[in-house]
Amino acid sequence: MKSLIPFLFAIAVVTSGCSEDAASVQAEIPEDTPATFGQFAEGMNAYVDGEFVIVESTGVPNHGSPYFSTSDDLYEAYNGDNPEFRLNPNRIAAQNLTFRIPLYPQEATNKQATPLGPIGVSLNGVPFYNQYAGPDQPLTFEINSFDQYLGHPQQFGGYHYHMEPVYITDIVGKDGLIGYLLDGFPVYGPVESGQNVTNRDLDEWHGHSHATAEYPDGIYHYHITAEDPYLNGNGFFGVAGTVSQ
């Protein structure tokens, strides 16, 4: 398995095909660019374009899954703890994902609902999806197709997370930064100040504002929770960028 390779996001590029211990490649960072926009895995390209960060990813996870072909080095039979697990018929396929995320996120005057499909990107390049299996359809039954890392592919092979990406939180910690939504606001794990975060701790968009390790001056941020809606509530808190695939 490939490890997460941290680097300062601003004007930084990680070269595809690097070995696990390869260092990140960094250009000079403009002084008005936030010092720590995120930490991303090797094999992803990221750069600043005006007031946006562009993140390019294949969306293929850097961890095992039963949704890889059995001939793939990353194939890993299901070994999770859900006795109701059922493999869906889809298999992981590389995508051509380009996320265009605001470099300086701002609260939206009119909050927009999140769409089906990618609503953000995790540290290993796997997209985040919202809390629905389809239009207004809860994840109740779809959860049983999530692999041991709580992800699965859709009909075109696009692997994604609706819930906590446990492969990432096992590395960065349950309280760590795990990615960004399309509005540029960061997403953190399910623990804060040593306590499990619940929906009661968060607003209707599934976040709140205060200082974090990466943002000591304070910032709005989302949290993963164990209960629905898991990642995002009634929509984007900020003005969302775009994603093409």
C-alpha positions as CSV (number, residue, x, y, z in Angstrom):
1,M,0.0,0.0,0.0
2,K,1.1,3.5,-0.7
3,S,1.4,5.9,2.1
4,L,0.1,9.5,2.2
5,I,2.9,11.9,1.3
6,P,2.2,15.3,2.9
7,F,3.1,18.5,1.3
8,L,2.2,22.2,1.3
9,F,-0.6,22.5,-1.2
10,A,0.1,25.9,-2.6
11,I,1.8,25.7,-6.0
12,A,2.9,22.2,-5.2
13,V,3.0,19.2,-7.5
14,V,3.5,15.6,-6.6
15,T,4.8,13.6,-9.5
16,S,2.9,10.6,-10.7
17,G,4.6,7.2,-10.4
18,C,6.9,8.1,-7.5
19,S,8.0,5.5,-5.0
20,E,6.6,5.5,-1.4
21,D,9.5,7.5,0.0
22,A,9.6,10.0,-2.8
23,A,9.7,13.6,-1.7
24,S,7.2,16.1,-2.9
25,V,8.2,18.8,-5.4
26,Q,7.5,22.4,-4.3
27,A,7.8,25.6,-6.2
28,E,8.1,29.0,-4.5
29,I,4.9,29.7,-2.6
30,P,3.4,33.2,-3.0
31,E,3.3,35.0,0.3
32,D,-0.5,35.5,0.1
33,T,-1.2,31.8,-0.3
34,P,-2.3,29.8,2.8
35,A,0.6,27.8,4.1
36,T,-1.3,24.6,4.6
37,F,-4.2,24.1,2.3
38,G,-3.9,20.3,2.6
39,Q,-1.8,17.2,2.4
40,F,-2.3,14.9,-0.5
41,A,-1.0,11.5,-1.6
42,E,1.6,10.8,-4.2
43,G,0.3,10.4,-7.8
44,M,-1.9,13.5,-7.6
45,N,-1.3,16.8,-9.3
46,A,-2.2,20.1,-7.6
47,Y,-1.6,23.7,-8.5
48,V,-2.9,27.2,-8.0
49,D,-4.7,28.9,-10.9
50,G,-5.8,32.4,-9.9
51,E,-8.1,32.1,-6.9
52,F,-8.6,28.3,-7.3
53,V,-6.6,25.2,-6.4
54,I,-6.8,22.7,-9.2
55,V,-6.5,19.0,-8.0
56,E,-6.2,16.3,-10.6
57,S,-6.8,12.7,-9.5
58,T,-7.7,9.3,-11.0
59,G,-9.8,8.6,-8.0
60,V,-8.2,5.2,-7.5
61,P,-7.7,4.4,-3.8
62,N,-4.2,3.8,-2.6
63,H,-5.4,0.9,-0.3
64,G,-6.8,-2.5,-0.9
65,S,-10.4,-3.4,-1.8
66,P,-12.4,-6.4,-3.0
67,Y,-13.6,-4.1,-5.8
68,F,-10.2,-4.3,-7.6
69,S,-9.8,-7.1,-10.1
70,T,-8.4,-10.2,-8.4
71,S,-5.3,-9.9,-10.6
72,D,-4.6,-6.4,-9.3
73,D,-1.9,-5.9,-6.7
74,L,-4.3,-3.9,-4.6
75,Y,-7.0,-6.6,-4.6
76,E,-7.9,-7.4,-0.9
77,A,-10.8,-9.7,0.0
78,Y,-13.3,-8.3,2.3
79,N,-12.1,-8.5,5.9
80,G,-14.3,-5.9,7.6
81,D,-16.8,-6.3,10.4
82,N,-20.1,-6.0,8.6
83,P,-21.8,-9.4,8.5
84,E,-24.2,-8.1,5.9
85,F,-21.5,-7.1,3.4
86,R,-22.5,-7.8,-0.2
87,L,-20.1,-7.1,-3.1
88,N,-21.8,-4.9,-5.7
89,P,-21.3,-5.7,-9.4
90,N,-19.1,-2.7,-10.1
91,R,-15.3,-2.7,-10.2
92,I,-12.8,0.1,-9.6
93,A,-11.7,2.0,-12.8
94,A,-9.5,5.1,-13.1
95,Q,-11.3,8.4,-13.7
96,N,-10.2,11.7,-15.0
97,L,-11.2,14.0,-12.1
98,T,-10.3,17.7,-12.0
99,F,-11.4,19.6,-8.9
100,R,-11.5,23.4,-9.0
101,I,-11.6,24.5,-5.4
102,P,-11.7,28.1,-4.1
103,L,-8.3,29.0,-2.6
104,Y,-9.9,31.4,-0.2
105,P,-13.3,29.9,0.7
106,Q,-16.2,32.2,1.6
107,E,-19.6,31.6,3.2
108,A,-22.3,31.5,0.6
109,T,-25.2,34.0,0.9
110,N,-27.5,31.3,-0.6
111,K,-26.4,27.8,0.4
112,Q,-26.6,25.3,-2.4
113,A,-27.5,21.6,-2.0
114,T,-24.7,19.1,-2.8
115,P,-25.2,17.1,-6.0
116,L,-25.0,13.4,-6.5
117,G,-21.5,12.5,-7.5
118,P,-18.2,14.1,-6.2
119,I,-18.7,16.9,-3.7
120,G,-15.1,17.1,-2.6
121,V,-11.8,15.2,-2.5
122,S,-10.0,13.2,0.2
123,L,-6.3,13.2,0.9
124,N,-5.7,10.1,-1.3
125,G,-7.6,11.5,-4.2
126,V,-10.8,9.5,-3.7
127,P,-14.0,11.7,-4.1
128,F,-16.4,12.4,-1.3
129,Y,-20.1,11.8,-2.1
130,N,-23.0,13.0,-0.1
131,Q,-25.4,11.1,2.2
132,Y,-27.7,9.8,-0.6
133,A,-27.6,6.6,-2.7
134,G,-29.8,8.3,-5.3
135,P,-32.2,11.3,-5.4
136,D,-33.4,11.6,-1.7
137,Q,-32.6,7.9,-1.2
138,P,-30.8,7.2,2.1
139,L,-27.7,5.0,2.3
140,T,-29.5,2.4,4.4
141,F,-29.0,-0.6,2.1
142,E,-26.1,0.7,0.1
143,I,-24.0,0.7,3.3
144,N,-23.8,-3.1,3.0
145,S,-21.8,-2.7,-0.2
146,F,-19.0,-0.6,1.5
147,D,-15.7,-2.4,1.6
148,Q,-13.5,-2.6,4.7
149,Y,-12.3,1.0,4.1
150,L,-15.9,2.2,3.8
151,G,-15.8,3.0,0.1
152,H,-17.2,1.4,-3.1
153,P,-17.4,2.1,-6.8
154,Q,-20.4,3.4,-8.7
155,Q,-21.6,1.9,-12.1
156,F,-18.8,3.5,-14.1
157,G,-16.1,2.3,-11.6
158,G,-15.7,5.6,-9.8
159,Y,-14.6,4.7,-6.2
160,H,-15.8,7.1,-3.5
161,Y,-16.5,7.6,0.2
162,H,-19.9,8.6,1.7
163,M,-18.6,8.0,5.3
164,E,-15.4,8.1,7.3
165,P,-12.4,7.1,5.1
166,V,-10.9,4.9,7.7
167,Y,-7.7,4.2,5.8
168,I,-7.0,7.9,6.0
169,T,-8.1,8.4,9.6
170,D,-5.9,5.5,10.6
171,I,-2.9,7.5,9.3
172,V,-3.7,11.1,10.2
173,G,-5.7,10.3,13.3
174,K,-9.4,10.4,14.0
175,D,-9.1,14.2,14.6
176,G,-7.0,14.9,11.6
177,L,-7.6,16.7,8.3
178,I,-8.9,14.3,5.7
179,G,-9.8,16.4,2.7
180,Y,-11.8,19.3,1.3
181,L,-15.3,19.9,0.0
182,L,-15.7,21.7,-3.3
183,D,-16.4,25.0,-1.5
184,G,-12.8,25.0,-0.2
185,F,-13.6,24.3,3.5
186,P,-11.7,21.5,5.1
187,V,-13.1,18.2,6.4
188,Y,-11.9,16.7,9.6
189,G,-12.3,13.3,11.2
190,P,-14.9,12.2,13.8
191,V,-13.0,13.2,16.9
192,E,-12.3,16.7,18.3
193,S,-10.5,17.6,21.6
194,G,-10.5,13.9,22.5
195,Q,-14.3,13.5,22.1
196,N,-16.4,11.9,19.4
197,V,-18.2,14.6,17.3
198,T,-22.0,14.1,17.0
199,N,-24.6,15.8,14.8
200,R,-25.6,17.9,17.9
201,D,-22.1,19.5,17.9
202,L,-22.5,20.8,14.3
203,D,-24.8,23.1,12.3
204,E,-27.2,22.1,9.6
205,W,-24.4,22.0,7.0
206,H,-22.5,19.6,9.3
207,G,-19.7,21.9,10.4
208,H,-18.7,24.7,12.8
209,S,-16.0,27.4,13.2
210,H,-12.9,27.6,15.4
211,A,-9.1,27.2,15.3
212,T,-7.6,24.0,14.1
213,A,-4.0,22.8,13.8
214,E,-3.8,23.8,10.2
215,Y,-5.8,27.0,10.7
216,P,-4.8,28.6,14.0
217,D,-6.7,31.8,13.2
218,G,-9.9,29.8,12.9
219,I,-11.9,28.5,10.0
220,Y,-15.3,26.9,9.2
221,H,-14.8,23.2,8.8
222,Y,-16.8,20.0,8.3
223,H,-16.6,16.9,10.5
224,I,-17.3,13.2,9.7
225,T,-19.8,11.7,12.1
226,A,-21.0,8.1,12.7
227,E,-24.6,9.0,12.0
228,D,-26.4,10.3,9.0
229,P,-25.6,12.6,7.2
230,Y,-22.0,11.5,7.9
231,L,-20.2,14.2,6.0
232,N,-22.4,17.1,4.9
233,G,-25.8,18.2,5.9
234,N,-28.1,20.6,4.0
235,G,-25.5,21.7,1.4
236,F,-22.3,23.6,0.9
237,F,-21.6,26.2,3.6
238,G,-19.4,28.1,1.1
239,V,-19.5,29.0,-2.6
240,A,-18.7,25.7,-4.4
241,G,-16.1,25.3,-7.1
242,T,-16.5,22.6,-9.8
243,V,-15.4,19.1,-10.7
244,S,-15.1,17.6,-14.1
245,Q,-14.9,13.9,-14.8
